[in-house]
Amino acid sequence: MSAAARAILASDFTRGRIKDFMLEREVLIAFLLACLLLGSMLGIIYIRGHERQLTSELQYSRQQYDDMTLMHSQLLLEQATWSQQSRIQNVAETKLNMQVPSSKNVITVE
């Protein structure tokens, strides 16, 4: 290093400027880190809220699924009950006045 460079670095004016620059740089870095920290915190808050909303929707959908599964099994049971042969024959005889034909009235085609 030359004598002139040493003299410039050793002067009070230059030392003050370098210290101010370093201080400004440290403040800028601290400010940027604080902004990143704030952004990260807000992101976590948003994600947690969204997660709670999706969890609530999932529980609601599961409840609907369980209700529909129960209704489907009840409808299958009802369908099996309504389609029993004895019930159909009973309705045909009572409400429609239908009768089983006698063997004389039956014609078989071969």
C-alpha positions as CSV (number, residue, x, y, z in Angstrom):
1,M,0.0,0.0,0.0
2,S,1.4,3.4,-0.9
3,A,1.9,6.2,1.6
4,A,-0.9,8.2,0.0
5,A,-3.4,5.3,0.4
6,R,-2.3,4.9,4.1
7,A,-2.7,8.6,4.7
8,I,-6.2,8.6,3.2
9,L,-7.3,5.5,5.2
10,A,-5.8,6.9,8.4
11,S,-7.5,10.3,8.1
12,D,-10.5,10.9,10.4
13,F,-12.7,11.9,7.4
14,T,-12.2,8.5,5.7
15,R,-12.6,6.5,8.9
16,G,-15.9,8.2,9.6
17,R,-17.2,7.6,6.1
18,I,-16.2,3.9,6.2
19,K,-17.8,3.5,9.6
20,D,-21.0,5.3,8.4
21,F,-21.1,3.0,5.3
22,M,-20.6,-0.1,7.4
23,L,-23.3,1.1,9.8
24,E,-25.7,1.8,6.9
25,R,-25.0,-1.6,5.5
26,E,-25.6,-3.3,8.8
27,V,-28.9,-1.4,9.2
28,L,-29.9,-2.3,5.7
29,I,-29.2,-6.0,6.3
30,A,-31.0,-5.9,9.6
31,F,-34.0,-4.2,7.9
32,L,-34.0,-6.8,5.1
33,L,-33.9,-9.7,7.6
34,A,-36.7,-8.1,9.6
35,C,-38.8,-7.9,6.5
36,L,-38.1,-11.5,5.6
37,L,-39.0,-12.5,9.1
38,L,-42.3,-10.6,9.0
39,G,-43.1,-12.1,5.6
40,S,-42.4,-15.5,6.8
41,M,-44.7,-15.0,9.9
42,L,-47.5,-13.7,7.7
43,G,-47.0,-16.7,5.4
44,I,-47.3,-19.1,8.2
45,I,-50.5,-17.4,9.5
46,Y,-52.0,-17.6,6.1
47,I,-51.1,-21.2,5.5
48,R,-52.4,-22.3,9.0
49,G,-55.7,-20.5,8.3
50,H,-56.0,-22.2,4.9
51,E,-55.2,-25.5,6.5
52,R,-57.9,-25.1,9.1
53,Q,-60.4,-24.2,6.4
54,L,-59.5,-27.3,4.3
55,T,-59.6,-29.6,7.4
56,S,-63.1,-28.3,8.1
57,E,-64.2,-28.9,4.6
58,L,-62.7,-32.4,4.7
59,Q,-64.6,-33.3,7.9
60,Y,-67.8,-31.9,6.3
61,S,-67.3,-34.0,3.2
62,R,-66.6,-37.1,5.3
63,Q,-69.8,-36.6,7.2
64,Q,-71.7,-36.2,3.9
65,Y,-70.1,-39.4,2.6
66,D,-71.1,-41.3,5.8
67,D,-74.7,-40.0,5.5
68,M,-75.0,-40.9,1.9
69,T,-73.5,-44.4,2.5
70,L,-76.1,-44.9,5.2
71,M,-78.9,-43.7,3.0
72,H,-77.7,-46.0,0.1
73,S,-77.7,-49.0,2.4
74,Q,-81.2,-48.2,3.6
75,L,-82.4,-47.7,0.0
76,L,-80.9,-51.1,-1.0
77,L,-82.7,-52.7,1.9
78,E,-86.0,-51.0,1.0
79,Q,-85.6,-52.1,-2.6
80,A,-85.0,-55.7,-1.6
81,T,-88.1,-55.5,0.6
82,W,-90.4,-54.0,-2.1
83,S,-89.2,-56.5,-4.8
84,Q,-89.9,-59.7,-2.8
85,Q,-92.0,-62.2,-4.8
86,S,-94.5,-62.7,-2.0
87,R,-95.2,-58.9,-1.8
88,I,-95.6,-58.5,-5.5
89,Q,-98.0,-61.4,-5.6
90,N,-100.0,-60.0,-2.7
91,V,-100.3,-56.5,-4.4
92,A,-101.3,-58.1,-7.7
93,E,-104.0,-60.2,-6.0
94,T,-105.4,-57.4,-3.7
95,K,-105.1,-54.2,-5.7
96,L,-105.1,-55.4,-9.3
97,N,-107.5,-58.3,-8.8
98,M,-105.1,-60.6,-10.6
99,Q,-105.2,-64.4,-10.1
100,V,-102.9,-67.2,-10.9
101,P,-104.3,-69.0,-13.9
102,S,-105.4,-72.6,-13.5
103,S,-103.7,-75.3,-15.3
104,K,-106.6,-75.6,-17.8
105,N,-106.0,-72.0,-18.9
106,V,-102.3,-72.3,-19.4
107,I,-101.1,-73.1,-23.0
108,T,-97.5,-74.0,-23.4
109,V,-95.8,-73.3,-26.7
110,E,-92.9,-75.4,-27.8
